[in-house]
Amino acid sequence: MKKLLKSLLPLLAVLAAACGSQTPDLKNYTLTVYAPSHASGFEIVGAEGRQSTLLKVFNPWQGAENTETMLFIARNGEKAPAGFTGQTVEAGAKRIVCMSSTYVAMLDALGQADRVTGVSGRDYITNTYVTAHPDAVADVGFDGNVDYELLLAQRPDLVLLFGVSGASGMEPKLREMGIPFVYIGEYLEESPLGKAEWLVAVSEITDSRAKGEAVFTPIPERYNALKKRVAAASAPDPKVMINTPYAGSWFMASTESYVARLIADAGGDYIYKKNTSNRSQPIDLEEAYLLTAQADMWLNAGGASSLGELKSQYPKFAGTRCVQAGAVYNCNKRLNAAGGNDYWESGVVRPDVVLHDLIAIMHPEVLADNDRELYYYQRLE
């Protein structure tokens, strides 16, 4: 009997190991690994006894309803759960193609810009690593005109995608080529802090979530400290107009939008109250003029780099109070030679810096004299 048991022990050990390594069902991935405090578009979950995680992305493009995509982030040789139909990547992805400059900014905030091997529109990206390494970072083109041979040549571990009004047109080709991808939906977040929190999702992919959380945690602290100072300001809230015509239409943000929230948190009164939807709406030039005439200041003045340029483009607006007072500011202080704007790049992961700019514009009295320098914005002279 003892000899029989002795001979069976190795077999029992193998069976036990096999049982312990069985791939769990998708339904077992219910343990919360990271629940965002500000973002609404993602969460990270795990399963009991597993090191691998799932990055769940919710409604990753405009108009999406009840749409969920998942990325299985594999660790320790673990396989994707039974029933899983999403994308899979090994944790610690080192070769990443970024189809938006904001993804480059997220990796840069993590100290991982050197993982970027491909971008869309390299000339318009302001990141110093990307601009300094043209041989290491390929420009793979835009969504409708992607050079897939060049993309494949970068040997990417993962492509970071976005969808506008539907799934990215790159999906079928990436599936065919066997290149994993994931949607990063930070642009859909209405909270400035929610946009920035997506850097934690990216850090999970690069197997550095602790670093991601350490980078993100101070951002809300700094942001809310600035917001609190403005709340105590005694000066009245200035009425704020935004934007210039784009493609023939003057779009005005929703009162619930990222822009409107920044204005409110900086102690401003966003002048357009009609749009309470979840997207920008166009207004005609006459309504834009009437709003600008009532405004104390004008932000995000298109491509204008001076008051003279703005007046020549929109002569009817030259006599408005905010233009006459020189209270026109644009978020184009940090442009590169091709016109790439760092506001739309690193500004996404630095909402506290953007808020500081807006406070310096709207309520400079709450800041020290030596703490009013603008970083992304500039006053049009």
Buried (B, 14 or more C-beta within 10 A) or exposed (E): EEEEEEEEEEEEEEEEEEEEEEBBEBEBBEBEBBEBEBBBBBBBBBBEEBEBBBBBBBBBBBEBEEBEBBBBBBBEEBBBBEEBEBBBBBBBBBEBBBBBBBBBBBBBBBEBBEBBBBBBBBBBBBBEBBBEBEEEBBBBBEBEEBBBEEBBEBEBBBBBBBBEEEBBEBBEBBEEBEBBBBBBBBBBBBBBBBBBBBBBBBBBBBBBBEBBBEBBEEBBEBBBEBBEBBEEBEEEBBBBBBBBBEEEBBBBBBBBBBBBBBBBBBBBBBBBEEBEEEEBBBBEBEBBBEBBBEBBBBBBBBBBBEBEBBBEBBEEBEEBBBBEEEBBBBBBBBBBEEEBBBBBBBBBBBBBBBBBBBBBBBBEEBBEEEEBEBBBBBBBE
